[in-house]
Amino acid sequence: MTEFKIEKSISIPPTGVGGRVGKYPWAEMEVGDSLFIPGKTVYSMGSTPSGWAARHPPYKFLCRTVDGGVRVWRIA
């Protein structure tokens, strides 16, 4: 006998990376939009915007450390 319980009528959650909801609104940005992320630097952001863009062409982003955080622009 198994210790697992079989369940019926459980709905499947929407598709996502590991079922997670994204922290940043990259998909909502239009070309020319920018986003300020307080308390971060370009280095602490790692490849977050560019990694997301690589999986979602034709998105492209440009990041710069500014006073108090990072500003990210969508450039394509």
C-alpha positions in Angstrom: 0.0 0.0 0.0 1.2 3.5 -0.8 1.5 6.4 1.6 0.6 9.0 -1.2 -2.9 10.3 -1.4 -4.4 10.5 -4.9 -6.5 13.6 -5.4 -8.9 14.5 -8.1 -10.1 17.8 -9.6 -7.0 19.8 -8.6 -6.6 22.6 -11.2 -3.2 23.1 -12.9 -1.6 26.5 -12.0 -0.6 28.9 -14.8 2.7 28.4 -16.6 5.7 30.2 -15.2 9.3 29.7 -14.3 9.1 27.2 -11.5 5.5 28.5 -10.9 6.9 31.7 -9.5 5.5 35.2 -10.1 8.2 37.5 -11.5 9.6 40.1 -9.1 10.1 42.7 -11.8 7.6 43.8 -14.5 9.8 43.3 -17.5 7.0 42.1 -19.7 4.9 45.2 -19.0 7.6 47.6 -20.1 7.5 49.3 -23.5 10.5 50.5 -25.4 11.7 53.7 -23.8 10.2 52.9 -20.4 12.5 52.8 -17.3 12.3 51.2 -13.9 14.1 52.4 -10.7 15.1 49.7 -8.3 16.2 51.2 -5.0 19.1 49.8 -3.0 20.7 47.8 -5.8 23.7 48.2 -8.0 24.2 46.9 -11.6 26.5 44.2 -10.0 24.0 43.1 -7.4 21.3 42.8 -10.0 23.5 40.3 -11.8 22.0 39.3 -15.1 18.4 39.6 -14.0 17.1 41.8 -16.9 19.4 40.5 -19.6 18.7 36.9 -18.6 15.0 37.5 -18.8 15.4 39.2 -22.1 17.4 36.3 -23.5 14.4 34.0 -22.9 11.9 36.6 -24.3 13.2 38.1 -27.6 13.0 40.8 -28.8 13.3 42.5 -25.3 16.6 44.2 -24.5 17.5 46.2 -21.4 20.2 48.7 -20.4 21.1 49.1 -16.7 22.9 51.9 -14.9 23.7 52.4 -11.3 22.3 55.8 -10.3 22.0 57.6 -7.0 20.2 55.3 -4.5 19.8 52.3 -6.8 19.6 51.0 -10.4 17.7 52.3 -13.3 16.7 49.8 -16.0 15.6 51.0 -19.5 13.9 48.8 -22.1 15.7 49.6 -25.3 14.2 47.0 -27.7 
